[in-house]
Amino acid sequence: MKGQPLIFSASIGNGHNQAAKALQEELLIKGVHAEVVDTFHAIHPYLHHFVLQSYLRLLKISPGVWRKMYFYAEDYPLFLLLDQFGSLFVDQLYGMVEESACPFMISTHPFVTAFLSKLKQKKQIKAPLYTVITDFVLHPAYLRQEIDGYFTASHKVDEFAAKHQVSPGSFFSTGIPILKNHCLQTPKAAAREQLRLDKNIKTLLIAGGGMGLTNYVNILKALETLPESVQILCMVGHNQRVKQRIINQKSKHKVKVIGFTDQFLLYLRASDGLISKAGGVTMAEALACEIPIVIFSTVPGHEEHNSDYLTSEGAAIRTTRYEELPQMIEKVLYEASVHETLKSGARLLKKPEATSHIIEEILAR
C-alpha cells in the first residue's frame, strides 16, 4: 500500500484514543503502518485545550444544556456549526494528509469527523474517509456526504438510513473496536492472581473513563451499607486529583486506587461487577468480558442512549441515585439469577472481533 493511512482521534475522554489504537494495531497485523493523530492537539495545543475545557465545563456547569443540544440536533442540523468551525483549520489538516500521501482516513470522534468532512469538501480529496462510531446508537450528527463508510454497533441501520436518506450500504454493523487481548479468555482466579488481588472476596470495579469522571467518594460512602466487606477497585484514569480523596475516605471495604493502565480488560476479568458511566468503548470492553454492568452517572445525551440500549437488551441495570446503589450491587454480587442474567445479556451483545472486521472491510475496498 502506497502512503500511510491516518487515524484521526481526539483526547476528549480516553475511549476514542483506545479505539484508534486498536485500529492501528490491527492494521499493523495486516502489514499496514498507520499513524494515529490526536487531531486538535496536532492542529494546535491551544485548540485542544479550548475544545476539551469547553466540553468539560459544559458537562460540569450545565449538563442540561449539552443534553438539549444533543437531542435538539436529532431533528435540526445544529451540528453543522462544527463544520464551519472546522473550515478554519482545513490548511493544517491538508498538510498532514499530503505529507503522509494518505490512502484513506479513519475518524474515531464525531467532532473530528466534521473537520475532516470539511477538509475533503474544500480540498477535493479523493482518499476515502471512514468514521468509527464509538456509541451504540446512531445520531444524525455523524452523517456527512463526504463519508465513505460508517462502522457502528447499531443494528437499526436500515431504519436510520431511510429516515435520513442515506444509503444503507454505507453502514457496517461491526461493533465498537477494542484492543485485542488474550486476557478475554483469562479465568477470574488467574486474573486476580496476575493482578495480586484478593481471590477470596467479591470484587467490584468502579470506572469513570480515562478522565475519572465519577464521584468515587460518594459511591464508596453509599456502599458502606453493603452487608459484607468487598474488594473495590477504583479506576481513576488520568485523574490523579481524585486519588488522594479516595485514599482519605474511610471504608470497611478493601479499596484499591488504580490510575491509567493498559490492563483494564484484565481488571474487568478479575471483577464480579462494574459500576460505570455508559461510555461506548468502556461498555464494549465490559461486554467482551461478560461482566455484569451497573450504569451510574451517565454523561447526558449519547451516554443516555447507550444506557437505554444496554438496559433494554438485558446487559445492564442502571440508577441515578446513590441510595439505590447498595441494593443493586448486592443483587449483582450475591444473587446468582441477576448475575447470570446480566452475563448472558453481555454474551449476546459482545463483539470482541469488531476491530478486525472494520479493518478487513476497509482493506477490501
C-alpha positions in Angstrom: 0.0 0.0 0.0 1.4 3.4 -1.0 1.3 6.1 1.6 0.4 6.0 5.2 -3.2 5.8 6.5 -4.1 8.3 9.1 -6.4 7.5 12.1 -7.7 10.8 13.5 -8.8 10.8 17.1 -9.2 13.3 19.9 -8.1 13.2 23.6 -11.6 14.1 24.9 -12.1 11.1 27.1 -9.9 8.1 26.5 -12.3 5.9 24.6 -11.7 7.5 21.2 -7.9 7.1 21.6 -8.3 3.5 22.6 -10.4 2.8 19.6 -7.8 4.5 17.4 -5.0 2.5 19.0 -7.0 -0.8 18.4 -7.4 0.0 14.7 -3.8 1.0 14.4 -2.6 -2.3 15.9 -5.0 -4.3 13.7 -3.7 -2.6 10.6 -0.1 -3.4 11.7 -1.1 -7.1 12.0 -2.2 -6.8 8.3 1.2 -5.3 7.4 -0.1 -1.7 7.1 1.6 1.1 9.2 -0.9 3.7 10.1 -0.4 6.9 12.2 -2.7 8.0 15.0 -3.3 11.7 15.0 -4.5 13.5 18.1 -6.3 15.9 15.9 -7.0 19.0 17.9 -3.6 18.9 19.6 -1.9 18.3 16.2 -3.6 21.4 14.8 -2.5 23.5 17.8 -2.3 22.7 21.6 -4.4 25.7 22.4 -7.2 24.3 20.2 -7.1 21.0 22.1 -7.2 22.9 25.4 -10.1 25.0 24.2 -12.2 22.1 22.9 -11.5 19.9 25.9 -12.1 22.5 28.6 -15.3 23.8 26.8 -16.7 20.3 26.8 -15.8 19.5 30.4 -17.1 22.8 31.7 -20.3 22.5 29.9 -20.8 19.0 31.3 -19.9 20.2 34.8 -21.8 23.5 34.9 -24.7 23.0 32.5 -25.1 19.3 31.7 -28.7 20.0 30.8 -27.6 22.4 28.1 -25.5 19.7 26.5 -28.4 17.3 26.7 -30.8 19.7 25.0 -28.2 20.4 22.3 -27.7 16.7 21.6 -31.4 15.8 21.4 -32.3 19.0 19.5 -29.7 18.0 16.9 -31.6 14.8 16.2 -34.1 17.0 14.3 -32.2 20.1 13.4 -28.7 20.4 11.9 -27.2 22.2 14.8 -24.1 20.1 14.5 -23.2 21.7 11.1 -21.8 24.6 13.1 -18.8 22.2 13.8 -18.2 22.1 10.0 -18.0 25.9 9.9 -15.6 25.9 12.8 -13.6 23.1 11.1 -13.2 25.2 7.9 -10.8 27.4 9.9 -8.3 24.5 10.1 -8.5 22.9 6.7 -5.0 24.0 5.6 -3.4 22.4 8.7 -5.2 19.2 8.2 -4.5 19.2 4.4 -0.7 19.4 5.2 -0.9 16.3 7.3 -2.8 14.3 4.7 -0.5 15.5 1.9 2.7 14.7 3.9 1.6 11.1 4.5 0.3 10.6 1.0 -2.7 9.2 2.9 -4.6 6.4 1.0 -7.5 6.5 3.5 -8.6 8.3 6.7 -10.4 6.9 9.7 -12.0 9.1 12.4 -13.0 7.9 15.8 -14.5 11.1 17.1 -17.6 13.0 15.7 -16.1 16.4 16.2 -13.1 15.3 14.2 -15.3 13.8 11.5 -16.9 17.2 11.0 -13.4 18.7 10.5 -12.3 16.0 8.0 -15.5 16.2 6.1 -14.9 19.9 5.5 -11.3 19.1 4.5 -12.5 16.7 1.9 -15.1 19.1 0.6 -12.8 22.1 0.3 -9.7 20.4 -1.0 -11.4 17.8 -3.2 -9.5 15.0 -1.5 -10.1 11.6 -3.1 -8.9 9.4 -0.2 -11.8 7.6 1.4 -13.0 8.8 4.8 -14.4 6.3 7.3 -15.9 7.1 10.6 -15.9 4.6 13.5 -18.8 5.4 15.8 -17.9 4.7 19.5 -21.5 4.7 20.8 -24.3 2.1 20.5 -26.9 4.3 19.0 -26.8 6.3 15.7 -27.2 10.0 15.6 -27.6 12.3 12.6 -24.6 14.4 13.8 -22.4 11.5 12.4 -23.7 12.0 8.9 -21.8 13.8 6.1 -21.8 13.4 2.3 -18.1 13.1 2.3 -18.0 10.0 4.4 -17.4 6.7 2.6 -18.3 4.3 5.3 -19.8 4.2 8.8 -18.8 1.5 11.3 -21.3 1.1 14.1 -22.6 -1.1 16.9 -26.2 -0.4 15.9 -28.4 -2.9 14.3 -31.0 -0.3 13.3 -29.1 0.8 10.3 -31.9 0.4 7.7 -34.4 2.4 9.7 -31.9 5.1 10.4 -30.6 5.3 6.8 -34.2 5.5 5.4 -35.1 8.3 7.9 -32.1 10.4 6.9 -31.9 9.5 3.2 -28.5 7.8 3.3 -27.6 4.6 1.5 -27.8 1.7 4.0 -24.9 0.2 2.1 -22.7 2.8 3.7 -23.2 1.3 7.2 -21.4 -1.7 8.6 -22.7 -3.2 11.9 -19.3 -4.3 13.1 -19.4 -3.2 16.8 -17.1 -0.8 18.6 -13.4 -1.5 18.3 -11.4 -2.7 21.3 -7.8 -3.8 21.7 -7.1 -7.4 21.0 -6.1 -9.1 24.2 -5.6 -12.7 25.2 -6.9 -11.9 28.7 -10.5 -12.0 27.4 -10.2 -15.8 28.0 -8.4 -15.5 31.3 -10.3 -17.1 34.2 -11.3 -14.8 37.1 -9.0 -16.6 39.6 -6.0 -16.3 37.3 -6.7 -12.7 36.6 -6.7 -11.9 40.3 -3.5 -13.8 40.8 -1.8 -11.8 38.0 -3.0 -8.5 39.5 -2.2 -9.5 43.1 -5.8 -9.1 44.2 -7.6 -10.9 47.0 -9.0 -14.1 45.5 -11.4 -14.9 48.3 -13.8 -11.9 48.4 -16.3 -10.4 45.9 -14.7 -7.7 43.8 -16.3 -4.6 42.4 -14.8 -2.3 39.8 -15.7 1.4 39.6 -14.8 3.1 36.3 -15.0 6.7 35.3 -13.4 6.6 31.9 -10.0 8.0 31.0 -10.6 11.2 32.9 -12.0 9.6 36.0 -15.4 11.4 35.7 -17.4 9.9 38.6 -17.8 10.7 42.2 -15.9 7.8 43.7 -16.1 9.1 47.3 -19.9 9.3 47.3 -20.1 5.9 45.8 -17.9 4.5 48.5 -20.0 6.1 51.2 -23.1 4.6 49.7 -21.6 1.1 49.5 -20.8 1.2 53.3 -24.3 -0.3 53.8 -23.4 -3.5 51.9 -23.8 -6.4 54.3 -20.2 -7.8 53.7 -16.8 -6.3 53.1 -15.8 -6.4 49.4 -12.8 -5.6 47.3 -13.4 -2.3 45.4 -11.1 -1.2 42.5 -11.3 2.5 41.8 -10.1 3.1 38.2 -9.3 6.8 38.1 -7.7 7.0 34.7 -5.6 10.2 34.4 -7.4 11.9 37.3 -4.7 12.0 39.9 -6.5 14.7 41.9 -9.2 12.3 43.0 -6.7 9.6 44.1 -6.0 11.2 47.5 -9.6 11.9 48.2 -10.4 8.2 47.8 -7.4 7.2 50.0 -8.6 9.6 52.7 -12.1 8.1 52.6 -12.5 5.6 55.5 -14.2 2.4 54.4 -14.9 -1.1 55.7 -14.1 -2.4 52.2 -10.8 -3.3 50.7 -10.3 -0.3 48.4 -7.6 -0.1 45.8 -6.9 3.0 43.6 -5.6 2.3 40.1 -4.5 5.0 37.7 -4.5 4.7 33.9 -3.5 1.2 32.9 -3.2 -0.9 29.8 -4.5 -3.8 31.9 -8.1 -2.5 32.2 -9.5 -5.6 30.5 -7.7 -7.9 32.9 -9.2 -5.9 35.8 -12.6 -6.4 34.3 -12.0 -10.2 34.0 -10.9 -10.2 37.7 -14.1 -8.5 38.9 -17.6 -9.7 39.8 -19.4 -6.4 38.9 -18.9 -3.0 37.3 -20.1 0.5 38.3 -19.6 2.8 35.4 -20.9 5.7 33.3 -22.0 4.5 29.8 -19.1 5.4 27.6 -19.2 3.4 24.5 -15.7 1.9 24.5 -15.8 1.0 28.2 -19.2 -0.6 27.7 -17.9 -2.6 24.7 -14.9 -3.8 26.8 -17.2 -4.7 29.6 -19.5 -6.7 27.3 -16.5 -8.5 25.8 -15.5 -9.5 29.4 -19.1 -10.6 30.2 -19.1 -8.6 33.4 -22.5 -7.5 35.0 -22.8 -3.8 34.5 -24.5 -1.2 36.8 -24.7 2.1 34.9 -24.4 5.2 37.1 -23.8 8.9 36.5 -24.0 9.0 32.7 -23.0 11.9 30.5 -26.2 13.4 29.1 -27.1 12.7 25.5 -25.0 10.0 23.9 -24.4 8.0 27.1 -28.1 8.1 27.9 -28.7 6.4 24.5 -26.0 3.8 25.3 -27.6 3.2 28.7 -31.1 2.8 27.2 -29.8 0.3 24.7 -27.8 -1.8 27.1 -30.6 -1.9 29.7 -33.2 -2.7 27.1 -31.1 -5.6 25.8 -30.6 -7.0 29.4 -26.9 -6.4 29.6 -27.0 -3.7 32.3 -29.1 -2.2 35.0 -28.9 1.5 36.0 -29.7 4.0 38.6 -29.1 7.8 39.1 -29.4 7.6 42.9 -26.7 6.8 45.4 -29.2 5.3 47.8 -30.2 2.7 45.3 -26.6 1.5 44.6 -26.1 -0.8 47.6 -29.3 -2.8 46.8 -28.3 -3.1 43.1 -24.8 -4.1 43.9 -25.9 -6.7 46.5 -28.1 -8.3 43.8 -25.3 -8.3 41.2 -22.8 -9.8 43.6 -24.8 -12.2 45.6 -28.0 -13.2 43.6 -26.9 -15.8 41.1 -30.0 -15.2 38.9 -29.3 -11.5 38.5 -25.6 -12.1 37.9 -26.2 -14.7 35.3 -28.9 -12.8 33.5 -26.6 -9.8 33.0 -23.7 -12.0 31.9 -26.0 -13.7 29.4 -27.1 -10.3 28.1 -23.5 -9.3 27.6 -22.6 -12.5 25.9 -25.3 -11.9 23.3 -24.2 -8.3 22.6 -20.4 -8.6 22.8 -18.4 -8.1 19.6 -14.7 -8.7 20.6 -13.8 -9.1 16.9 -15.1 -5.7 15.9 -11.7 -4.2 15.2 -10.6 -6.9 12.8 -14.0 -6.8 11.0 -13.6 -3.0 10.5 -10.1 -3.3 9.1 -11.0 -6.2 6.8 -13.8 -4.2 5.3 -11.7 -1.1 4.8 -8.8 -3.0 3.2 -11.2 -5.0 0.9 -12.5 -1.8 -0.7 
